[in-house]
């Protein structure tokens, strides 16, 4: 079955399984909350023992109103151009750092000013350079 044939719920499940595998392999512990509350799809324990709530997305996404309150929230997403299931890069980045970067790039737009949110269907060369240190 091709990825295009999957429902959105199935794609989310595949992405969660792929991301969980990569995070565990990178030394993280991954926990799944019983409910998705306040943008918390997963909780990760970093190798140093620090816990972080994680919002998983299918592409680079920021939203100040939904995710900006919790300074420890991390965004987890793959490179949308990569081949699904272990053929693409994944990024685990603090929401507020990604928000600031995107605000610098897109804050002048009407869409940004209306929503204080942004998502990119792809990862530009500039964004890829910024995300380099957040690769899982």
HELIX and SHEET records of a PDB file:
HELIX    1   1 UNK A    3  UNK A    5  5                                   3    
HELIX    2   2 UNK A    8  UNK A   25  1                                  18    
HELIX    3   3 UNK A   64  UNK A   67  1                                   4    
HELIX    4   4 UNK A   95  UNK A  106  1                                  12    
HELIX    5   5 UNK A  110  UNK A  115  1                                   6    
HELIX    6   6 UNK A  125  UNK A  131  1                                   7    
HELIX    7   7 UNK A  132  UNK A  134  5                                   3    
SHEET    1   A 5 UNK A  29  UNK A  31  0                                        
SHEET    2   A 5 UNK A  42  UNK A  45 -1                                        
SHEET    3   A 5 UNK A  51  UNK A  56 -1                                        
SHEET    4   A 5 UNK A  74  UNK A  78  1                                        
SHEET    5   A 5 UNK A  90  UNK A  94 -1                                        
SHEET    1   B 2 UNK A  61  UNK A  63  0                                        
SHEET    2   B 2 UNK A 117  UNK A 119 -1                                        
END                                                                             
